[in-house]
């Protein structure tokens, strides 16, 4: 009789010979996408603990400290709020807390995300006007000033812009846009999405007279996705008093009440708050200014490598002006090859996850992130593996990108000894 011996110990069969070269992907996968980003082990460890009573003193203190710490991150004395939501939730919070149905808002286009914010406003019943821009350059402050000067009746109630657009890889000059609004003597609220920039480059909410600022947990703040944050100036709070779009979940008035559960419109996201405290602790231990300098140096390295590769003619920077390239992500156009083929090879054969082109750049670009929990070896590893993939796939490029990146990083340490 046939006996099923599945329960008996088996000697593993030798693996069949591979049809081609063995993959080099075994080991820790390198995540080099612009969100979610790498989460430090200490942050993951801080979240790995039992739940606590939502009225426990430890949780009350964690909430209080988180809201206070966010003031330091935004560089503001204004009010701060925590949402159990991604960045799109913070977008909605900003609009519903300050505006009313039919209000006109001016969206400053420089890629995908400011327009996405405007699309959300359109669904809420706002009159959304887009100041046309492009995907290859920053917002023109002069165009902002001209449009606001033309709005003599001051129908525009808010100006919406992103500091960094992760699709295009552009950085917008927030102080220059603020200066344009002031030059036009326009009273519109100034709202800035700092989702891909805060923690990665200078952001000064009060010094730049930003009225509403937003960010979220999974980029420069080195946390898991799921939390977003808003900060409001006194001017924004005054607008809130008469806003007609207020809803129970996003409402700042409710969240300013003393009971802790009101800070979250229900049960607090306990474990995310524990993780947030750990990630902010790392950021403050480094120092915000040092974190900004680290991101600038890593961006210089990535862009030095891409500049060399681009001499082969198969790729180019999406953002033409080097001064307008973001400190947190670099977007590379690929007119000479299929970027998905590069991304697939990098992941399957080398263990590297590169970002894809999105929006208008879908299938036309790839992205290298250098934000959050990232250091020189991580970026050099990403660039080295990318250069291997380019060579293995026969993509025309000039060799030496990794050396150019090393030279750029060495310049960061140049100076008096």
Residue pairs with C-beta under 8 A, 6 or more apart in sequence:
23 348
23 349
24 349
24 350
24 351
25 347
25 348
25 349
25 350
25 351
26 351
27 351
28 351
29 347
29 351
29 352
29 353
30 351
30 352
30 353
30 378
30 381
30 382
30 385
31 37
31 38
31 353
32 352
32 353
32 354
32 355
32 368
32 369
32 370
32 378
32 382
33 353
33 354
33 355
33 367
33 369
34 166
34 196
34 219
34 328
34 329
34 355
34 367
34 369
34 371
35 166
35 195
35 196
35 218
35 219
35 225
35 369
35 371
36 218
36 219
36 224
36 225
37 218
37 219
37 222
37 369
37 371
37 372
37 373
37 374
38 222
38 372
38 373
38 374
38 378
39 222
39 223
39 224
39 275
39 279
39 373
40 222
40 278
40 279
40 282
40 373
42 278
42 282
43 222
43 223
43 224
43 275
43 278
43 279
43 282
44 275
45 278
46 274
46 275
46 277
46 278
47 224
47 271
47 272
47 274
47 275
47 278
49 271
49 274
51 270
51 271
52 58
52 59
52 270
53 59
54 260
54 261
54 267
54 268
54 270
55 260
59 260
59 268
59 270
59 273
60 260
62 273
62 274
62 277
63 82
63 260
63 263
63 268
63 273
65 277
66 82
66 273
66 276
66 277
66 280
67 80
67 81
67 82
67 263
68 80
69 277
69 280
69 284
70 80
70 82
70 229
70 231
71 77
71 78
71 80
71 231
72 284
72 288
73 198
73 199
73 215
73 221
73 229
73 280
73 283
73 288
74 80
74 194
74 198
74 203
74 205
74 213
74 215
74 229
74 231
75 203
75 204
75 205
75 206
75 207
76 205
76 206
76 213
76 231
76 233
77 206
78 205
78 206
78 231
78 232
78 233
78 234
78 236
78 237
79 231
79 232
79 237
79 252
79 256
80 229
80 230
80 231
80 232
81 93
81 229
81 230
81 231
81 232
81 252
81 255
81 263
82 227
82 228
82 229
82 263
82 264
82 269
82 273
83 89
83 90
83 93
83 227
83 228
83 229
83 230
83 250
83 264
84 226
84 227
84 264
84 269
84 272
85 93
85 226
85 227
85 228
86 216
86 218
86 225
86 226
86 228
87 193
87 195
87 214
87 215
87 216
87 228
88 116
88 120
89 228
89 250
90 193
90 195
90 214
90 215
90 216
90 228
90 229
90 230
91 116
91 117
91 120
91 193
91 214
92 120
92 124
92 250
93 214
93 228
93 230
93 250
94 191
94 212
94 214
94 230
95 105
95 120
95 121
95 124
95 126
95 158
95 245
96 124
96 243
96 245
96 246
96 247
96 250
96 251
97 230
97 232
97 236
97 240
97 243
97 245
97 246
97 250
97 251
97 252
98 158
98 189
98 211
98 212
98 232
98 236
98 239
98 240
98 243
99 105
99 121
99 124
99 126
99 157
99 158
99 239
99 243
99 244
99 245
100 242
100 243
100 244
100 245
101 124
101 125
101 126
101 244
101 245
102 125
102 126
102 127
103 126
103 127
103 157
103 158
104 126
104 127
104 128
104 129
104 155
104 156
104 157
105 118
105 121
105 126
105 127
105 128
105 129
105 156
105 157
105 158
105 159
105 160
106 129
106 130
106 131
106 144
106 147
106 148
106 156
106 158
106 159
106 160
106 188
107 114
107 115
107 117
107 118
107 121
107 128
107 129
107 130
107 131
107 160
107 161
108 114
108 131
108 133
108 139
108 144
108 159
108 160
108 161
108 172
108 177
109 115
109 130
109 131
109 132
109 133
109 134
109 139
110 133
110 134
110 135
110 137
110 138
110 139
110 161
110 162
110 165
110 168
110 170
110 172
111 135
111 162
111 165
111 166
111 167
111 168
111 169
111 170
111 359
112 165
112 167
112 168
112 358
112 359
112 360
113 162
113 165
113 166
113 167
113 193
113 195
114 160
114 161
114 162
114 165
114 193
115 130
117 160
117 162
117 193
118 128
118 130
118 160
119 128
121 128
121 160
122 128
124 245
125 245
129 156
131 139
131 143
131 144
131 147
133 139
133 140
135 167
135 168
135 170
135 318
135 359
135 360
135 361
136 168
136 170
136 318
136 319
136 320
137 170
137 319
137 320
137 321
137 324
138 170
138 171
138 172
138 173
138 319
138 321
138 324
139 161
139 172
139 173
139 177
141 173
141 176
141 177
141 179
141 180
142 180
144 159
144 177
144 180
144 181
144 184
145 180
145 181
145 183
145 184
148 156
148 159
148 180
148 181
148 184
148 186
148 188
149 184
149 186
151 186
154 186
154 187
154 188
156 186
156 188
157 188
157 189
157 239
158 188
158 189
158 190
158 191
159 177
159 181
159 188
159 189
159 190
159 191
160 191
160 193
161 172
161 174
161 177
161 191
161 192
161 193
162 172
162 192
162 193
162 194
162 195
162 196
163 171
163 172
163 174
163 192
163 193
163 194
163 196
163 197
163 198
163 201
163 203
164 170
164 171
164 172
164 194
164 195
164 196
164 197
164 200
164 201
164 326
164 327
164 328
164 329
165 172
165 196
165 326
166 195
166 196
166 326
166 328
166 329
166 367
167 331
167 357
167 358
167 359
167 360
167 361
168 318
168 319
168 331
168 361
169 317
169 318
169 319
169 325
169 326
169 329
169 330
169 331
169 367
170 319
170 324
170 325
170 326
171 197
171 201
171 324
171 325
171 326
171 327
174 192
174 203
174 208
174 210
175 204
175 208
177 190
178 190
178 208
178 209
178 210
181 188
181 190
182 209
189 211
189 212
189 235
189 236
189 239
190 209
190 210
190 211
190 212
191 210
191 211
191 212
191 213
191 214
192 205
192 210
192 212
192 213
192 214
193 214
193 215
194 203
194 213
194 214
194 215
195 214
195 215
195 216
195 219
195 228
196 219
196 220
196 326
196 328
196 329
196 371
197 203
197 215
197 220
197 326
197 327
197 328
198 213
198 215
198 220
198 221
199 215
199 219
199 220
199 221
199 222
199 283
199 288
199 291
199 371
199 372
200 219
200 220
200 291
200 292
200 295
200 327
200 328
200 371
200 372
201 292
201 295
201 296
201 326
201 327
201 328
202 292
203 213
205 213
205 231
205 233
206 233
209 233
210 233
211 232
211 233
211 235
211 236
211 239
212 230
212 231
212 232
212 233
212 236
213 230
213 231
214 228
214 229
214 230
214 231
215 221
215 228
215 229
216 225
216 227
216 228
216 229
217 223
217 224
217 225
217 226
217 227
217 228
217 229
217 272
217 276
217 279
218 224
218 225
218 226
219 328
219 371
219 372
220 291
220 295
220 328
220 371
220 372
221 276
221 279
221 280
221 283
221 372
222 279
222 282
222 283
222 372
222 373
223 272
223 275
223 276
223 279
224 272
224 275
226 269
226 272
227 269
227 272
227 276
232 240
232 252
237 252
240 246
240 252
240 253
246 253
248 254
248 265
249 265
251 265
254 262
254 265
255 262
255 263
255 264
255 265
260 268
261 267
261 268
282 373
283 291
286 294
292 327
293 412
294 375
295 327
295 328
295 370
295 371
296 327
297 376
297 408
297 409
297 412
298 370
298 374
298 375
298 376
298 379
299 325
299 326
299 327
299 328
299 330
299 370
300 408
300 409
300 411
300 412
301 370
301 376
301 379
301 380
301 383
301 405
301 406
301 408
301 409
302 330
302 368
302 370
302 379
302 382
302 383
302 405
303 317
303 322
303 325
303 330
303 408
304 401
304 404
304 405
304 407
304 408
305 383
305 386
305 387
305 401
305 402
305 404
305 405
306 315
306 317
306 330
306 332
306 368
306 401
307 317
307 404
308 397
308 398
308 399
308 400
308 401
308 404
309 315
309 387
309 390
309 397
309 398
309 401
310 316
310 317
310 332
310 397
310 398
311 397
311 398
312 336
312 395
312 396
312 397
312 398
313 336
313 396
314 334
314 335
314 336
314 337
314 395
314 396
314 397
315 332
315 333
315 334
315 335
315 336
315 337
315 395
315 397
316 332
316 333
316 335
317 325
317 330
317 331
317 332
317 333
318 331
318 332
318 333
318 361
318 365
319 325
319 326
319 331
327 370
327 371
328 369
328 370
328 371
329 355
329 367
329 368
329 369
329 370
329 371
330 367
330 368
330 370
331 357
331 361
331 365
331 366
331 367
332 339
332 365
332 366
332 367
332 368
333 361
333 364
333 365
334 342
334 364
334 365
334 366
335 364
336 395
336 396
337 393
337 395
337 396
338 363
339 356
339 357
339 363
339 364
339 365
339 366
340 356
340 363
341 393
342 354
342 366
342 386
342 389
342 390
342 393
342 395
343 353
343 354
343 356
343 366
345 389
345 392
345 393
346 352
346 353
346 354
346 385
346 386
346 389
347 353
347 354
349 389
349 392
350 385
350 388
350 389
351 385
352 381
352 382
352 385
352 386
352 389
354 366
354 367
354 368
354 382
354 386
355 366
355 367
355 368
355 369
356 362
356 365
356 366
356 367
357 363
357 364
357 365
357 366
357 367
368 382
368 383
368 386
370 379
376 409
379 405
380 402
380 405
380 406
380 409
383 401
383 402
383 405
384 402
386 401
387 397
387 399
387 401
387 402
389 395
390 397
391 397
391 399
